[in-house]
């Protein structure tokens, strides 16, 4: 019988926003995993507990949802005027791959704090009391993110009274600025249009806004796909046929956005693009039982992540929502009432969120300078994670 000893890897388990992930300093990973490749992917999958045909990730740190099947690798930044390089890996639950195609906006809230505590930020930049501005280089999408992390008595402050819908307990507020948030190269609206017709064979043709901001996202109108826009996870995630329909729409949308050349490639690119549906402000009961009034919000948005309806809202998709809302004529903007705006409050399954974004048209092309939102983060556990020595 095989008896391969386990190895220990220094790691920290952190909640960031409405997500949780396992954080590593690159220097702490086994040498074979300090560079991209098969060894790194195998190690991260084993840490999380994937691939798991049962879909539960019982034998790992993952929580069997897209929000909790996440890994982060941080390093001192090689970019000028940045403190830390942030690399995000979305681990598939029941398939053997790690998707490196996009960022996680929620876990971004924890990157600054981990970088400070992990010695990746110059001590001279950390005040004894006040706010530490951490300059993050997001390696997946090659963008700058600024995290404003509260410091008390020289240490990261994690507790506080900031409440975030989708997170049970209050914590310290972390303000995040996503600079030049268009994802990757090229236009913020990759088709050149604010609204397109998205033709999905066998399903239908729908109005869609394709946007690269925060993360590539496809927005459609809820009523066009047979929804109210106030649905909760229980209304969608137990219906395999509906989830397959969304995945098919996402695949065809990815082709139309130019992210893939054939729909068959979508299976290996689950993290991006996201697909979301919108409707004008409507009253509903959030998953916690909280009553959301139409007067509390500008628009309702529901988004899918890794094939399931998200329990709240992805941070990167929140950037996409805010940016699209700031551009008159997009589906998000129209659902929010149209016109010019620099912030939007949207309703999601767990409650509400306000996000700011400023967009402007330059030489006939829309661009966004930054998007701003508040999140929180908290270390849950730190020490070592163990994996079998023959994992890689």
LOFIVEX-782923 format. One record per atom (N, C-alpha, C): z negated, y negated, x. Coordinates in steps of 0.2 Angstrom, whole numbers, plus 5000, padded with zeros to 4 digits. Layout:
N
ZYX/...
//
This chain:
392
500050065004/500050005000/500049945004/500449895002/500449835006/499849795006/499649765012/499049725012/499149665017/499449625015/499649565019/499149505017/498749485022/498249435021/498549365018/498149335015/498349265012/498349215017/498749165017/498649105021/498349045017/498048995021/497748935017/498248875019/498348835014/498748775015/498348715012/498148665016/497748615014/498148575008/497848565002/498148534996/497648504992/497948464988/497548424983/497848424976/497448444971/497648454964/497548384960/498048344958/497848284955/498248274949/497848234944/498248214938/498548144940/499148134938/499448064939/499748054932/499548004929/499847984922/499648044917/500248064914/500148124909/500348194912/500448194919/500648254923/500048274928/500148334930/499748364936/500148394941/499948384947/500348424952/499948434958/500248484963/499948494969/500248454974/499748414978/499948364983/499848394990/500348384994/500348405001/500448355006/500148345012/500448305017/500948355021/501548325023/502048365026/501748405032/501348365036/501048395042/500648455041/500348465035/499948515033/500248585031/500948575029/501248635027/501448685033/501548745032/501748785037/502348755040/502448775047/503048735050/503648755047/503748815044/504448825041/504548785035/504048755032/504148725026/504148645027/504048625033/504048555034/504748525034/505248565033/505948535032/506148575026/506648535023/506948565017/507248635018/507248685013/507548745014/507248795010/507448865011/507248915007/506448925008/506248925014/505548935015/505048885011/505248825011/504848775008/504848785000/505448804997/505548814990/505148874988/505148934993/504748994991/504048974991/503748934996/503048924996/502848884990/503248834988/503048794982/503048834976/503548874975/503548914969/502948964969/502748994975/502149034975/501549004973/501448934976/500848894974/500848884967/501348864964/501348854957/501348914952/501548974955/501549034951/502249054948/502749034951/503449044948/503849084953/504349114951/504549124944/504149174940/503949154934/503549194929/503949214923/504149274922/504549294916/504049294910/503449294911/502949284905/502949214903/503149164907/503149094906/502449064906/501949094909/501249064909/501049044916/501349064921/501149044928/500349054929/500149114927/499449134928/499249144935/499749164939/499549184946/499749124951/499649064948/499749004952/499448944949/499548884952/499248824950/499548784944/500148814942/500548784937/500148794930/500348744925/500048754919/500548774913/501148804915/501648824911/501948774906/501948714909/502348654905/502648614911/503148584909/503548544913/503148484917/502548464913/502148414915/501648444921/501548504921/501048534926/501348584931/502048584931/502348624936/502748584941/502248544945/502548494949/502248504956/502648484961/502348474968/502548414971/502148394976/502248324979/502148334987/502648314991/502548314998/502548245001/502048225004/501948155007/501948155014/502248095017/502248085024/502248015026/502047995032/502047925034/502847905034/502947845031/503647835030/504047815036/504647845036/505147825042/505547765040/505447735034/505847675032/505447615034/505747565036/505447505038/505147475032/504547445033/504147405028/503947455022/503847515023/503547565018/502947595022/502547625017/501947655020/502047735020/502347755014/502347825013/502947855010/503247905013/503847945010/503547995004/503847984998/503648024993/504248074991/504148134991/504648184989/504348234984/504748234978/504448274972/504848334971/504548384970/504848454968/504648474961/505148474956/504948504950/505148584950/504548624949/504648694950/504848724943/505348764942/505548794936/504948844935/504848854928/504348904926/504548974927/505148994923/505349064923/505949074927/506149034931/506749044936/506549024943/506849054948/506749044955/507048984958/506848924956/507148864960/506648804959/506748764964/506448694964/506948644963/506848604958/507348544957/507148484961/507548464965/507448404969/507848344967/508148344961/508648294959/508348234957/507648224956/507448164953/506748154955/506448094952/505748074953/505348094948/504648094949/504148104944/503748034943/503847994938/503547934937/502847934936/502647994932/501847994931/501548014937/501748054942/501348074948/501448014953/501847974952/501947914956/501247874956/500947874950/500247844950/499747874955/499847934957/499347964961/499547964969/500247944970/500447944977/500147894981/500047834979/499647784983/498947804984/498647824979/497947844981/497847904986/498347954985/498248014990/498447984997/498947944997/499147915004/498647875007/498247845003/497647805006/497147855009/496947905004/496447945006/496647995012/497248005012/497548055017/497748025024/497547965024/497647935031/498447915032/498847905027/499547895028/499647815027/499147775026/499247705025/498847675031/499047625034/498747585039/498047565037/497547575040/496847555038/496847475037/497247445041/497247365041/497447345034/497847385030/498147365024/497647385018/497147415020/496647435014/496047385014/495947345009/495447305008/494747345007/494147305008/493547335007/493447344999/493647284996/493647284989/494247244986/494547274981/495147234978/495747284977/496347264978/496947304977/497247314983/497447374984/497847394990/498547404987/499047374990/499747374988/500047424993/500247484990/500547544994/501347544993/501647534998/502447534998/502647604998/502947624993/503147694993/503947704993/504147744998/504847764998/505047824994/505347824988/505447884984/506047924987/505947974991/506548004994/507048044990/506848064984/507348104980/507848054978/507647994976/508147944973/508247884978/507947884984/508047834989/507947764986/507347754983/507147694980/506447674982/506247604981/505647584983/505147574976/504547604977/504047594972/503447564975/503147514971/502547484973/501947504969/501447534972/500847554968/500247504970/499947474965/499347434966/498747474964/498447494970/497847544969/497147504970/496747514965/496047484966/495647514971/495247474975/494847494980/494147464979/493647514979/492947494979/492547524985/492247474989/491847494994/492247534999/492847515000/493347545005/493647615003/493547634997/493747694994/494147684988/494647734987/495047724981/494547734975/494647684970/494247694964/494647734959/494347784956/494747824951/494447824944/493847804944/493547794937/493647724934/493647724928/493647654925/493747654917/493947604914/493947604907/494747594904/495247614909/495947604906/496047674903/496347664897/496447714892/497247724892/497447794893/498147804892/498247864887/498647844882/498847894877/499147954880/498848014879/499048074882/498548104887/498148064889/497548084894/496948074890/496548124890/495848124886/495348074888/495248064895/494748024897/494947954901/494647904900/494847844903/494747844911/495147804915/495047804922/495247734924/495347724931/495547664934/496247654933/496447584931/497147574930/497547564937/498147594937/498547584943/499247554940/499347494943/500047464941/500547484945/501147504942/501647534946/502347484945/502647474950/503247434950/503847474953/504347494949/504947524951/505447474953/505547464959/506047414961/506747444961/507247394958/507947414958/507947484955/507747494949/507647564946/508247604945/508847574945/509447624944/509447674949/509447734946/509347804949/510047814953/509947824960/510447844964/511047784965/511647804967/512147764968/512547744962/512947694962/513347684956/513047634951/513447634945/513247594940/512647614936/512247564933/511647584929/511947624923/512547604921/512847634915/513447674918/513347734919/513947764923/514547774920/514647764913/515247774910/515547704909/515147654911/515447584910/515347554903/515047594899/514947574892/514147574890/513947534886/513247534883/513147594878/513647604874/513647664870/514347704870/514247764870/514847814871/514847864865/515447894864/515447954860/515348014864/514848054863/514748114866/514948174862/515448204864/515748264861/515448324863/515148364859/514848424861/515148484857/515648524860/515948574856/515448624852/515648634846/515248674842/514648644839/514448584841/513848554838/514048484835/514448444838/514648384835/514748324840/514948264837/515048204841/514548154839/514148134844/513648084843/513648024847/513447964845/513347904849/512847914854/512947894860/512447904865/512547844870/511947834873/511847784878/511647824885/512047824890/511947854896/511747804901/511147814904/510847764909/510547794915/510647764920/510347784927/509847734928/509247744926/508647694927/508047734927/507647734933/507047784933/507247854934/507647874929/507947944930/508547944925/509047984927/509647984922/509448014915/509647974910/509447994903/509947984898/509948024894/510448024888/510048004882/510147944879/509847934872/510347944867/510147974861/510447984855/510047954849/510347944844/509947924838/509647984834/509047984832/508748034829/509048064823/509248014819/509548034812/510248074813/510648054818/511248084819/511148164821/510548184824/510448254826/509948284821/509848254815/509448284810/508648274811/508448224815/507748214816/507548144813/506848144812/506548074810/506348034816/506248064822/506048024828/505348024828/504948054824/504248054824/503948124825/504348164828/504148234828/503648244834/503248304833/502848324839/503048384842/502748404847/502948464850/503048524846/502548534841/502548594837/503148594832/503448534831/504048534827/504648554830/504648564836/505348574840/505248634845/504648644849/504648684854/504648764852/504448774846/504448844844/505148864841/505648824841/506248844838/506748854844/506948914846/507348924851/508048904850/508348904844/508948884843/509048804844/508548764842/508548694842/508448674850/508048714854/508048694861/508648714864/509048764862/509648784865/510148724863/510148704857/510548644855/510448584860/509848564861/509748514865/509948524872/509848584875/510148594881/510848594882/511248614877/511948614877/512148534877/511848494873/511948424873/511848394879/511348414882/511148384889/511648404894/511848464894/512348484899/513048454898/513248444892/513848404891/513748334893/513248304891/513048234893/513048224901/512748274904/512748274912/513448264915/513948304912/514648304914/514848234913/514748204907/515048144905/514748084909/514148094912/513848044916/514048054923/514448114925/514648124932/514148154936/513548184933/513048214937/513248284940/513648314935/513948384937/514648384935/515048434937/515748434936/515848484930/515448534929/515548584924/514848594921/514848614914/514148624911/513848684914/514148734917/513748784920/513348764925/513448704928/512948684934/512348654931/512248644924/511648614922/511048664922/511148724922/510648774923/510248764929/510548744935/510248734941/510048664942/510048624937/509848554937/509448534931/508948564930/508548554924/508148494923/507948464929/507548404929/507948344927/508548344929/509048284927/509648304924/509948274919/509648214916/509148234911/508748184908/508348194902/508748184896/508548214891/508848194884/508348174879/508448114876/507948084872/508248064865/507848054860/508148024854/507647974851/508047924848/507647864846/507747844839/507247804836/507347784829/506947724829/507047674824/506647614823/505947634822/505547584823/504747584823/504647624816/504247674816/504047714810/503347734811/502947734806/502247754806/502247834807/501747864810/501647934811/500947954814/500848014813/500148034816/500248064823/499948044828/500048074835/499748134835/499848174841/499648244842/498848244842/498548184843/497748184844/497448174837/497948154832/497648134825/497648064824/497848024830/497847954830/498347924825/498247874821/498747854816/499147794820/499747804821/500147754824/500547714818/500447644818/500747604813/501447584815/501847564811/502547544813/502447474816/501847434814/501747374817/501447374825/501247434827/501047444833/501547454839/502147464836/502747484841/503347454839/503847454844/504447424843/504947474841/504847544844/505347594843/504947664844/505247714841/504947784842/505447814847/505247854852/505647894856/505347954857/505748004857/505548074859/505948104865/505748134870/506148154875/505948224877/506448264880/506348334882/506348334889/505948374892/505948384899/505848464901/506348484905/506348554907/506448604901/506848574896/506948614890/506448614884/505948574885/505448574880/505348494878/505148484872/504948414870/504248404874/504248344877/503748324881/503148304877/502548314879/501948304875/501748224874/502048184879/501948114879/502648084881/502648054887/503248024889/503248034897/503848054900/503848054907/503847984909/503547974915/503547904918/504247874919/504647914922/505347894924/505747884918/505647924913/506047914906/505747844903/505147824904/504847764902/505247704905/505347714911/505747664915/506447654911/506747714910/507447714907/507347684900/506847694896/506747664889/506747594890/506247564894/506147494895/506847464897/507147494902/507747454905/508347454899/508347514896/508847514890/508747464885/508047454883/507847414878/508047344880/508047324886/508147254889/508847234889/509347284887/510047274887/510247274880/510447214878/510747204871/511347254870/511247294864/511847334862/511747414864/511247434868/511147504869/510747534863/510747594862/510447624856/509747614856/509447614862/508647594862/508547524860/508947484862/508847414861/509047404853/509547434850/509647424843/509147454839/508847514841/508347544837/507647494837/507647464843/507047414844/507147344840/507647344837/507847274833/508347234836/508647254842/509147214845/508847154849/509347114852/509147054855/508947064862/508647004865/508447014872/507647024872/507447064877/506747074878/506547094885/505947084887/505747094894/505247154894/505047174888/504547224887/504647264881/504447324880/504447364874/503847414874/503647414868/503047464866/503347514862/503347574864/503647634861/503147684859/503347724853/502847774851/503147844853/502647884856/502847944858/502347994855/502448064856/502048114853/501248104853/501048074859/500348064860/500047994858/500547954857/500347884856/500847834857/500647774861/501047724862/501047704870/501547674872/501547644879/501947584879/501747534883/502047474884/502347474891/502947454892/503347454898/503747394899/503747354904/504147294905/504747314910/505247274908/505847284912/506247214911/506547194917/507047134916/507747164918/508247154914/508947164916/509347104915/509847104920/510347044919/511047074921/511547034918/512247054919/512447014925/512747044930/513047014935/513747034936/514246984936/514947004937/515147064932/514847054926/515047104921/514747164921/514247174926/513947244926/513147234926/512847274922/512147264921/511747294926/511147254928/510747284933/510047264932/509547304934/508847294933/508547284940/508047234940/507747214946/507147254947/506747264942/506147314942/505947324935/505547384935/505147404929/504447404931/503947394926/503247394927/502947424922/502447474924/502047504919/501347514922/500847534918/500147554920/500047624919/499747654924/499547724923/498847734927/498647794927/498047804930/498047874934/497647884938/497647954942/496947974944/496848034945/496148064947/496248134951/495948134956/495848194960/495448244956/495748304955/495348354951/495048404956/495448424961/495148474966/495548464973/495148474978/495448464985/495148524989/495548544994/495348594999/495948635001/496048695000/496548745002/496848784996/497448784996/497748834991/498048894995/497948954992/498149014996/498749044993/499149074997/499749114995/499849175000/500049224997/500149285002/500549275008/500449295013/500749285020/501449305020/501649345016/502349365016/502849325011/502549275009/502949235004/503549205006/503549195013/504149165016/504349195022/
//
